[in-house]
Structure formats: structure tokens, C-alpha cells
Amino acid sequence: MKKASVGIIRDIFIALVLAVFIRTFAVQAYKIPSGSMIPTLLVGDYILVNRLAYGLRIPYYKYIFRWGEIKRGDVIVFVFPEDPSKDFIKRVIALPGETIEIKRKKIYIDGREIEDKWGFFSDNYFGPPRDDFGPFQVPPEHVFVMGDNRDESNDSRFWGPVNIQNIKGKAFIIYFSWDSYEKSVRFSRVFTLIK
């Protein structure tokens, strides 16, 4: 009886250690609180973030090993530059060393218009810095991020680029979605890959 109790305690301890390790270093769950990433992510989507996508990062510190390449179009979770107690989620639009310019809602990288297959626009208003921005050269070790809901997103256009060291990981799947208005599960979104 005593051996069985010790075995159960040991198994629970190992499970807890593994859960903490996975949450700290491998995968973390987040709930989407705002509409800044509509239509890709909706309020009430629950997502998983791959914390090892770009390297091994010590929580509240920096990457100690870097591997995966950050690409334009990646949806990332990062420490909000203006308030380190908050995490934000946005899409990478410009990479280190690139020059970004926005003219009447169209995005130009190094002088060439890019195909903005992610952008969603809710109005026809044009004004800086939201719809006319730059040119701005992204500093080394930084990325320029924007919400897919271009007209309703607080992003790099307003508070600058994100230091790569502050990227927590890459969002990869919606594992659950709750519509608080309809009080129902959005089954069509469950287990949808984030692109």
C-alpha cells in the first residue's frame, strides 16, 4: 500500500514537471481578446503557440539558442513594447533591414508593393499613420508587425517595431472557439491551422 502511494505521488510529480516544462518552453495556450486580427482570429478563439518555432527562449529573458527563420506572414505572440506585462499577437509584415511604406492602405517593402493577402479593411478613410506610413527602415533584430484587421489594429504603425528577443512564439492552431454573442461553440473554427 505504501509503495503504491509513493508511486502515485511520483507519477503526479513527473506529470506536473512535464506540464510546466511544456508550457514554459514548448507550447502555450492563449485566448484572443480583441478583433485586431479579424478575420484570421476572432474574439473568443483559443490558440496554441509554438514557443520553440524560432529557438529556445528563457522566460522573461532572451533566446539562448536561435534556429527557425522568422518569415513575412508569420503570426507571432510577443511582449508588448509599451507594457511588458502584456502579450500581443500580430502578423510579421517587414523583416530586419527592410524599408516599409504604406500608401493609401497599400504596403510597399523596399519600394515594391506586396501582395497583402492577409489585410482586411473596415472603412474607406485614409489618414496617417494608419493608412499612410513611412518610409521606415526596420532596425536589425526587429520586425514590423500589423494586425490583419488593418483599420482596427494597434500595431507597429503606432508604437514601432518588435525586438526579436521579445517574440514568445509562433501561433499555429485554433483549438477552440467560443462566440460570446451567440453563446455557442464555433465548430467550424476548431482545429483550424493559422495561416
N, C-alpha and C positions, 0 to 999 in steps of 0.2 A: 504493500500500500504506500509506504514511504517512497520507494523507488518510482512508483507511478506518479506521485505528486511532484517529485523532483523533475521527472521527465516532462511533465506538462508545463511546469514553470520554465524549464529550459526552452521548450518549443515556443512558448509565448514570448520569451525574451528574444529569441532569434528572429521571430516574425516581426517584432517591434523594431529591432535593429535594422532589418532589411527594409521595412516600410520607411523608416527615417532616412536611410541611405538612398533609396529610390527617389523619395520626394526631394531630398536635398541636392542630389547630383544627376538624376536621370530624367524623371518626368514629374511635371507639376500640373495640377488642375486649376483652372481659372473660370470665373463666371463673367460674362460680358455685361457691363452695367450701362453702357451708352450706345447711341446709334452712330458713332463716328466711323464705323467700318461697314455700315449697310452698303450694299446688300450681301456682302461676303459673310459678315457676322451680325446677328440680330441681338437686341437686348433679350437676355434670358438664355442665350446659348452658353453651354458649358463646354469648355475646350481643354485639350491636353497640349502641353508644351514640352517639346524635346529639349531638355536642358543641356544635352551633350551634342547638339547639332553643330556647334562651332568650336567646341573644345571643353575642357574641364575648368569650371569656374568655382572658386571658393565663395560661398555665400557672403555677402556684404563686403567682398573684396574684388579681386581681379581674376582673369584667366591665368592659370598656371601652365596650361598646355592649350595650344590652339591647333585646330585641324580644319574642320569644314569651312568652305568658302561661302561668304555672305553674297547673295545674288540679288539683283534688282527683281522685285516681285515677292521676295520672302516676307511673310507676315511674322513679325517678331514681338516679343514681350521684353520690355526694358524698364530700367529705373527712370522715372520721370525727372528730367534735369532740374526742374524748378521746385520739386518736392520729393526728395529721395525716399520718403515713406510710402510713395505711391508707385504702382506699376502701371504702365500704359501699353497698349497694343496698337501697332500701326504697320503699314507696308513700306518696305525699303524702296525708295524711288531713285536716289542717286548715291553713288559709291564714293569712297575716298578719292580726292583729286579731280572728280568730275565737276563741271560747271553746270548748274541747273538754272533755268529761267522759265518762268510761267508767263505766257502772254494770252490774255483773254481765255483763261482756263486750260489752254494747251501747254503741255510740258515739253521743254526742249533740254536735251542733255548734250553738252559740248556743241551747241549750235544746231543740233538736228532734232526735229520733232520726233518723239517716241510714240509708239502705238500704246495708248493708255487704255488697255482692255479692262482695267480694274475700276476706273473712275465712274462715279455716279454723281449726277448733278440735280439739285432740287430747285434751282431758280435760274433766272437769266440775268441776275445782277452781275456787274463787273466792277471790281474795285480792289485796290492794293491793301494788304499783301496777299489776300486770299486768292485773287484771280489774276493778278499781275505782280510778279515777284522776281527779284534778281536783276541781272545775273549774280549768282553766288557760287563761289568755289568751295566745295566740301573739303574741310581740312583732313589731313592724314588721320587715320584711326577713328574716323567718324563716318556716319551715314546720315542721309537726309530722308526723313520718313513723312508719310502723309496717310491720312485716313482715306478709305475708299469713298466715303461719303464726303466728297471734296468741299461742299458748301457748308457742312456742319461739323468740321473736324478741327480741333485744337492740336496743331502739329508743328513740324519744323519751320513752317512758314512764319510762325509767331514766336517761337522760343528757341529756334536754332537746331543744329544737328545733334545726333546722339553719339556719345562716345561708345565705341565698340566694346570697351571693357564693361559697360553698363547693360549690355544685352544679356538677358537671362535665358533666352532660348527661342526656338522657332515653333510657332503654332502649327499643328499638323492634323488635328481631327476634332470634330464636334461630336462629343459622346452623348450629349443630352441637350434638349432644347425645350424651354417652357415659355408659353405665351401667357403672360400675366393678365392680359386683357380678356382673352377667351377662356382663361383658366383651364388650359389644356396643353398636352404634350404636342410639339410639332414633330410627329413621327418621321416626316419626310426629310428632316434635317439630322436625325440621329445616325451616328457613324458616318457622317459626310466628311470627306477629306477637305482640308482647307487649301485652296489654290490661289 
